[in-house]
Amino acid sequence: MEPRTAEPIALGEYLAFAGEPTAGPVCRTPDGIRLRRDAIGHRSVFYRVDANGVWFGPSLAGIAAQKPQLNLESLGSYLSCAYVPGTQTLLQGHFAVAPGTEVTVSPSGQAVTTSTWELPSTPLEWEDEAALREELRAGLEDAVRRRLPSPETSVAATVSGGVDSSLVVALVRRLHAGPLAAHSIAFGPEYPNELEFSGSVAEHLGVPHRVLQIHHTDIASSFDATIRALAEPNGDPLTVPNYLMFKEIGGGSLFNGEGGDPCFGGPKNAPMMLDLLLGEGSEAMAAGYLRAHQRMYDDRRISLKGDVFSRLSTDRLEDVIGEFLTSEKWPGLVDRLMAINVVFKGGWHILPKVESLGAEHGVTPCSPLFDRRLVELAFRIPGPLKRRGAIEKYLLKEAVRDLLPEAIIERPKSGMMVPVEPWFSGPLRGWASERLLDGLSRFDLFERRWLEDLVRGKTGGLRPRRGIKIWQLLTLESWLRAVDARVA
């Protein structure tokens, strides 16, 4: 494990910080302190500079100054995405190292960022389908093999019943000689689940299938501990289920299927593509991408107090998205969406989440579908082979068709839905109301009437997604309280 610290390193001293999951310290430099993050973002690095030196570490809260000031420019990004993409953070003067970069802080305290890796372009010509399929299969096996522990070590893998997690656990079973167990999550018999499919995968592979049942009482009792464990605020409702799963595993390696959708043409691209195709110009395209997150992008003006909204800045975020979506580096819309999703969904959302929550319980999360070599290979796969008409992740499915039951390959993805809507309409309504109306209100950011309408289900709209927004704001309240943030 690379060196990490919550103590300041005096300016002018040297310390290396390596980001690759299996790498050691990077080369020494006389120029100052160098912080490096791996290409895709499997490891997080945050830093701030003060009169004492450079504070750095894998957690934003771990390096936070006393009573840090909320960065309102980044608040708009959090509300739009439920995480903060980019090197700015929710705290003034605290920064994140971007994936594929290194930051050198000179003895004078000046930070200089240089690139160590760039997203590949998509070629205009490509190999035939059969050759790409064979190369993809070999790449998948290599990505899994390099993350496996010694043969006698027990390994765990999450399986939802979708093709991504199923193919990963199938490859682990094929390549690992030691014990393997498949783990799934459910939220009680009253809510939909995919246990029929995850169970069939486990049975097909001949591995034990263990189901963790999570109830609303587990959410309330584990919420603050989960938020404290995060590297930075993440308003995804899967954070607490992830935390409880890592706690259940209790150590070792846990493989997952994260990365299949962003890298290989998954269904989450469909609404984005529709919004983008209906929009006009790069500004409309960027707004369409943010609306496709289905968070609070369109709620900012009505939910925030006027003086707070006037200080937001999402232009930077929308400009970055616009550059991706109009770049000639990637010839098709699917390729452009893949590029932005690798950066946004991978490096700023999914990978930091599983890294920090796993570390809390001594678990090493393994995300082979976000492997750098595999991502580079995915960029060489043309859009029509990622999505063939209505068939999502076409080439990925063809590359692993022999590993899984036909029903798993062909079934449409439904995803694991955390039942936030019924929870916040029922057993968790009082808890959420207290946390938002008493807790979040004290930061004087949101209109109280809007918060009241949100909790009571009176915000309106065809798809208000009330539960998702409540969860996102509960996360913000818990995290701001944990770091004792102030609003200037």
C-alpha positions in Angstrom: 0.0 0.0 0.0 1.4 3.4 -0.9 2.1 5.9 1.9 -0.8 8.1 3.0 -1.0 10.7 5.7 -3.3 13.1 7.4 -0.3 15.0 8.8 1.1 18.0 6.8 4.4 17.4 5.0 6.5 20.5 5.2 6.9 22.4 1.9 10.2 21.5 0.3 10.1 17.9 1.6 9.5 15.0 -0.8 6.8 12.4 -0.7 5.6 10.1 -3.4 2.0 9.0 -3.7 1.3 6.1 -6.2 -2.2 5.5 -7.5 -2.1 2.2 -9.4 -3.7 -0.6 -7.3 -0.5 -2.6 -7.3 2.1 0.1 -7.8 4.8 1.2 -5.4 6.1 4.7 -4.9 6.8 6.8 -8.0 10.2 8.1 -8.8 11.7 10.8 -6.5 11.8 14.4 -7.5 13.7 17.4 -6.0 10.9 19.8 -7.1 8.6 19.2 -4.1 5.8 16.9 -3.1 4.3 14.9 -6.0 0.8 13.3 -5.8 -0.2 10.9 -8.5 -3.5 9.2 -9.3 -4.0 6.2 -11.5 -5.4 6.5 -15.0 -9.0 5.6 -14.4 -9.4 6.7 -10.8 -9.3 3.5 -8.7 -7.5 5.4 -5.9 -8.5 8.9 -4.6 -6.1 11.6 -3.7 -7.0 15.0 -2.1 -4.8 17.8 -0.9 -4.7 21.3 0.5 -1.8 23.7 1.1 -1.5 26.0 4.1 1.4 27.7 5.9 2.5 24.4 7.5 2.8 22.5 4.2 0.8 20.1 2.2 -2.0 18.0 3.7 -3.0 15.0 1.5 -4.8 11.7 1.8 -7.4 9.4 0.3 -10.3 11.2 2.0 -11.4 14.8 1.7 -12.7 14.9 5.3 -9.4 13.5 6.5 -7.5 16.5 5.4 -10.2 19.2 6.0 -9.2 22.3 7.8 -11.0 23.3 11.0 -14.5 24.6 10.2 -13.8 24.6 6.4 -15.8 26.8 4.2 -18.3 25.3 1.8 -17.4 25.8 -1.9 -20.7 27.1 -3.4 -19.4 26.8 -6.9 -19.1 23.1 -6.5 -22.5 22.8 -4.7 -24.2 23.2 -8.1 -22.2 20.3 -9.5 -23.1 18.1 -6.5 -26.8 18.9 -6.9 -26.6 18.2 -10.6 -24.7 14.9 -10.4 -24.9 13.7 -6.7 -21.1 13.8 -6.7 -18.6 16.5 -7.6 -16.6 15.8 -10.8 -13.4 17.7 -11.3 -10.5 18.9 -9.2 -12.7 21.4 -7.2 -14.4 20.0 -4.1 -17.2 21.0 -1.8 -14.6 22.7 0.4 -12.8 25.9 -0.4 -9.1 25.5 -0.9 -9.3 21.7 -0.9 -8.6 19.9 -4.2 -8.8 16.4 -5.8 -6.1 15.0 -8.0 -7.8 14.0 -11.3 -7.4 10.5 -12.7 -4.4 10.2 -15.1 -2.6 13.2 -13.6 0.1 14.1 -11.1 0.3 17.3 -9.0 3.6 18.6 -7.9 3.5 21.1 -5.1 6.7 23.3 -5.2 8.5 24.5 -2.1 6.7 27.8 -2.5 3.4 26.1 -2.3 2.5 26.4 -6.0 0.7 23.3 -7.5 1.4 22.3 -11.0 -0.7 19.5 -12.7 0.7 17.4 -15.6 -1.1 14.6 -17.5 0.2 11.0 -17.2 -2.6 9.4 -19.3 -5.2 10.5 -21.8 -8.4 8.9 -23.1 -7.6 7.2 -26.4 -9.3 8.3 -29.5 -11.6 5.9 -31.4 -10.1 4.8 -34.8 -12.1 5.4 -38.0 -11.2 1.9 -39.1 -11.2 -1.2 -37.0 -10.5 -4.9 -37.0 -13.3 -7.3 -38.0 -15.8 -8.3 -35.4 -14.4 -11.8 -34.7 -10.9 -10.5 -34.0 -12.2 -7.8 -31.7 -14.4 -10.3 -29.9 -11.4 -12.6 -29.3 -9.3 -9.7 -28.1 -12.0 -8.5 -25.8 -12.4 -12.0 -24.2 -8.6 -12.2 -23.7 -8.7 -8.7 -22.2 -11.5 -9.6 -19.8 -9.6 -12.6 -18.6 -6.4 -10.7 -18.2 -8.1 -7.9 -16.2 -9.6 -10.5 -13.8 -6.5 -12.6 -13.5 -4.3 -9.6 -12.5 -6.6 -8.9 -9.6 -6.8 -12.4 -8.2 -5.1 -13.2 -4.9 -3.1 -16.3 -4.2 -4.9 -19.6 -5.3 -5.6 -20.7 -1.7 -7.3 -17.4 -0.7 -11.1 -17.0 -0.5 -12.6 -14.6 -2.9 -16.0 -12.9 -2.9 -18.0 -11.4 -5.8 -21.2 -9.4 -6.0 -23.8 -10.7 -8.5 -27.0 -8.9 -9.4 -28.2 -11.1 -12.2 -27.1 -8.7 -14.9 -24.6 -9.5 -17.5 -21.7 -7.4 -16.1 -21.5 -8.8 -12.5 -22.4 -12.3 -13.9 -19.5 -12.3 -16.4 -17.0 -11.2 -13.7 -18.0 -13.9 -11.2 -17.9 -16.4 -14.0 -14.4 -15.4 -15.0 -13.3 -15.5 -11.4 -14.7 -19.0 -11.1 -12.9 -20.1 -14.2 -9.5 -18.5 -13.3 -9.4 -18.8 -9.5 -8.6 -22.2 -7.9 -9.6 -21.2 -4.4 -13.0 -20.7 -2.6 -15.5 -18.3 -4.2 -18.9 -17.1 -3.0 -21.4 -14.9 -4.8 -23.1 -12.2 -2.8 -26.4 -10.4 -3.5 -28.5 -7.7 -1.8 -32.3 -7.6 -1.3 -34.5 -5.2 0.5 -37.2 -7.5 1.8 -40.0 -9.6 0.1 -42.2 -6.6 -0.3 -39.9 -5.0 -2.8 -38.8 -6.2 -6.3 -35.5 -8.0 -6.5 -33.4 -10.0 -9.0 -32.6 -12.9 -6.7 -34.1 -15.3 -9.3 -31.4 -14.3 -11.8 -28.5 -13.9 -9.4 -29.3 -17.2 -7.9 -29.4 -18.9 -11.3 -25.9 -17.5 -12.1 -24.6 -18.9 -8.8 -26.2 -22.3 -9.4 -24.9 -22.4 -13.0 -21.3 -21.7 -11.7 -21.6 -24.0 -8.7 -20.8 -21.4 -6.1 -22.5 -20.6 -2.8 -25.1 -17.7 -3.1 -25.4 -15.5 0.0 -28.1 -12.9 0.2 -27.8 -9.8 2.5 -31.3 -8.5 3.4 -31.3 -4.8 4.1 -34.2 -3.1 5.8 -35.1 0.6 6.4 -33.8 0.3 10.0 -30.4 -0.6 8.7 -30.4 2.5 6.5 -31.1 4.9 9.4 -28.7 3.2 11.8 -25.8 3.0 9.3 -26.3 6.3 7.3 -23.9 8.6 9.1 -21.2 6.0 9.4 -21.4 5.4 5.7 -21.2 9.1 4.9 -18.2 9.5 7.2 -16.5 6.6 5.4 -16.9 8.1 1.9 -13.8 9.8 0.4 -16.2 12.8 -0.5 -20.0 13.2 -0.6 -21.7 10.8 -2.9 -25.5 11.0 -3.1 -26.1 7.5 -4.7 -28.6 5.5 -2.6 -26.4 2.5 -3.1 -23.8 3.9 -0.7 -25.3 2.4 2.4 -26.1 -1.0 0.8 -22.5 -1.0 -0.4 -21.2 -0.2 3.1 -23.3 -3.0 4.6 -22.1 -5.4 2.0 -18.4 -4.6 2.6 -19.1 -4.9 6.4 -20.7 -8.4 5.8 -17.7 -9.5 3.7 -15.3 -8.3 6.4 -12.0 -8.4 4.4 -10.3 -9.7 1.4 -11.1 -9.2 -2.3 -14.6 -8.4 -3.5 -15.1 -8.4 -7.3 -17.8 -6.4 -8.9 -19.2 -5.7 -12.4 -18.9 -1.9 -12.3 -17.8 -0.4 -15.7 -19.8 -2.6 -18.1 -22.4 0.1 -18.8 -20.0 3.1 -19.2 -17.4 1.3 -21.3 -19.4 -1.1 -23.5 -22.7 0.7 -24.5 -25.0 0.0 -21.6 -28.7 1.0 -21.3 -28.0 4.1 -19.2 -26.7 5.7 -22.4 -30.2 5.5 -24.0 -31.9 8.4 -22.3 -28.7 10.5 -22.6 -28.7 9.8 -26.4 -32.3 10.8 -26.7 -31.9 14.0 -24.8 -28.8 14.9 -26.8 -30.3 14.2 -30.1 -33.3 16.3 -29.3 -31.2 19.2 -28.1 -29.5 21.8 -30.3 -25.9 23.0 -29.8 -23.3 22.0 -27.2 -25.0 23.9 -24.4 -28.3 22.0 -24.9 -26.3 18.7 -25.2 -24.5 19.4 -21.9 -27.8 20.2 -20.2 -29.3 17.0 -21.6 -26.4 15.0 -20.2 -26.9 16.5 -16.7 -30.7 16.0 -16.9 -30.1 12.4 -17.7 -28.5 12.0 -14.2 -32.1 12.6 -13.0 -30.9 14.4 -9.9 -31.4 18.1 -9.0 -30.1 19.9 -12.1 -33.5 21.5 -12.8 -34.3 22.0 -9.1 -31.5 24.3 -8.2 -33.2 27.6 -9.0 -36.4 26.7 -7.0 -34.8 24.8 -4.1 -31.9 27.1 -3.3 -32.2 30.5 -1.7 -31.7 33.3 -4.2 -28.4 34.6 -2.9 -27.0 31.0 -2.8 -28.2 30.2 -6.4 -26.6 33.5 -7.7 -23.2 32.3 -6.4 -23.4 28.8 -8.1 -21.3 28.1 -11.1 -22.0 25.1 -13.3 -20.6 26.8 -16.4 -17.3 25.0 -15.8 -19.0 21.7 -15.6 -21.2 22.3 -18.6 -18.3 23.5 -20.6 -16.3 20.3 -19.8 -19.3 18.2 -20.8 -19.7 20.2 -24.0 -16.1 19.6 -25.0 -16.6 15.8 -24.6 -19.8 15.8 -26.6 -18.5 17.8 -29.5 -15.0 16.4 -29.7 -13.8 15.0 -33.0 -11.5 12.6 -31.1 -14.5 10.2 -30.9 -16.5 9.9 -34.2 -19.8 8.8 -32.8 -22.2 9.7 -30.0 -21.8 6.4 -28.2 -18.0 6.9 -28.2 -18.3 10.4 -26.8 -20.7 9.2 -24.1 -18.2 6.4 -23.2 -15.4 9.0 -22.9 -17.4 11.2 -20.5 -18.8 8.3 -18.5 -15.3 6.8 -17.9 -14.2 10.1 -16.5 -17.4 11.1 -14.7 -19.1 7.9 -13.7 -15.8 6.0 -13.2 -13.2 8.3 -11.8 -15.4 10.7 -9.9 -18.3 8.5 -8.8 -18.2 4.7 -8.8 -14.5 4.0 -8.1 -14.0 6.5 -5.3 -17.2 5.2 -3.7 -16.3 1.5 -3.6 -12.6 2.3 -2.7 -13.5 4.3 0.4 -16.3 2.1 1.6 -14.2 -1.0 1.1 -11.3 0.5 3.0 -13.5 1.1 6.0 -13.9 -2.7 6.4 -10.6 -3.9 5.1 -12.1 -5.0 1.8 -10.3 -4.5 -1.5 -12.9 -3.8 -4.2 -11.9 -5.2 -7.6 -13.5 -3.5 -10.7 -11.9 -5.4 -13.7 -14.3 -3.8 -16.2 -12.7 -0.4 -15.3 -9.2 -1.8 -15.9 -7.0 0.7 -17.8 -5.9 -1.8 -20.5 -9.5 -3.0 -20.9 -10.8 0.7 -21.2 -8.1 1.3 -23.8 -9.4 -1.8 -25.7 -13.0 -0.6 -25.4 -12.1 2.6 -27.1 -11.0 0.6 -30.1 -14.4 -1.1 -30.3 -16.7 0.9 -32.7 -20.0 2.2 -31.5 -22.0 -0.1 -33.7 -20.4 -3.1 -31.9 -21.1 -1.6 -28.5 -24.8 -1.1 -29.3 -26.2 -3.0 -32.3 -29.7 -1.5 -32.8 -31.6 -2.3 -29.6 -29.0 -4.7 -28.4 -27.0 -3.1 -25.6 -23.4 -4.1 -24.9 -23.5 -6.3 -28.0 -19.8 -7.3 -28.3 -19.3 -7.7 -24.6 -22.2 -10.2 -24.5 -20.8 -12.1 -27.5 -17.4 -12.3 -25.9 -18.8 -14.1 -22.8 -21.8 -16.0 -24.3 -20.2 -19.4 -23.5 -19.8 -18.5 -19.8 -23.4 -17.8 -18.8 -27.0 -19.0 -19.2 -28.7 -17.7 -22.3 -31.4 -16.1 -20.1 -28.8 -13.9 -18.4 -27.2 -12.8 -21.7 -30.5 -11.9 -23.3 -32.4 -10.4 -20.4 -32.7 -6.6 -20.4 -30.9 -4.8 -17.6 -33.2 -3.6 -14.8 -30.6 -2.6 -12.2 -30.8 -2.9 -8.4 -33.4 -0.3 -7.3 -33.0 0.9 -3.7 -36.6 1.4 -2.5 -36.1 5.0 -1.5 -39.5 6.2 -2.7 -41.6 3.9 -0.4 -39.1 4.3 2.5 -39.3 8.1 2.5 -43.1 8.0 2.0 -43.4 5.6 4.9 -41.1 4.3 7.7 -38.2 6.8 7.0 -40.4 9.9 6.4 -40.1 11.2 10.0 -36.3 10.6 10.1 -35.8 12.3 6.8 -38.0 15.2 7.8 -36.0 15.9 10.9 -32.7 15.6 9.2 -33.7 18.0 6.4 -35.9 20.5 8.1 -33.9 20.8 11.3 -30.4 19.7 10.2 -29.9 20.9 6.6 -31.9 24.1 7.2 -29.3 25.4 9.7 -26.9 25.8 6.8 -29.3 28.3 5.3 -28.8 27.0 1.7 -32.3 25.8 0.7 -35.8 27.3 0.8 -37.5 25.8 3.8 -40.9 25.7 2.0 -39.3 23.6 -0.8 -37.8 21.2 1.6 -41.2 20.8 3.3 -42.9 20.1 0.0 -40.2 17.6 -0.9 -40.6 15.7 2.4 -44.4 15.7 2.0 -44.4 14.6 -1.6 -45.8 17.9 -3.0 -43.0 18.9 -5.4 -45.1 17.8 -8.4 -43.9 16.8 -11.9 -44.4 13.7 -14.0 -41.4 12.0 -12.5 -40.4 13.9 -9.4 -37.9 11.3 -8.2 -38.5 12.6 -4.7 -36.7 9.7 -2.9 -33.5 10.2 -4.9 -33.4 13.9 -4.1 -34.1 13.3 -0.4 -31.3 10.8 -0.2 -28.9 13.3 -2.0 -29.8 16.1 0.5 -29.5 13.8 3.5 -26.0 12.9 2.3 -25.1 16.6 2.0 -26.5 17.3 5.5 -24.6 14.4 7.1 -21.3 15.2 5.4 -21.4 19.0 6.2 -22.1 18.2 9.8 -19.3 15.6 9.9 -16.7 18.1 8.7 -18.2 21.0 10.6 -18.4 23.1 7.5 -19.5 26.7 7.5 -21.2 28.8 4.8 -19.8 32.3 4.3 
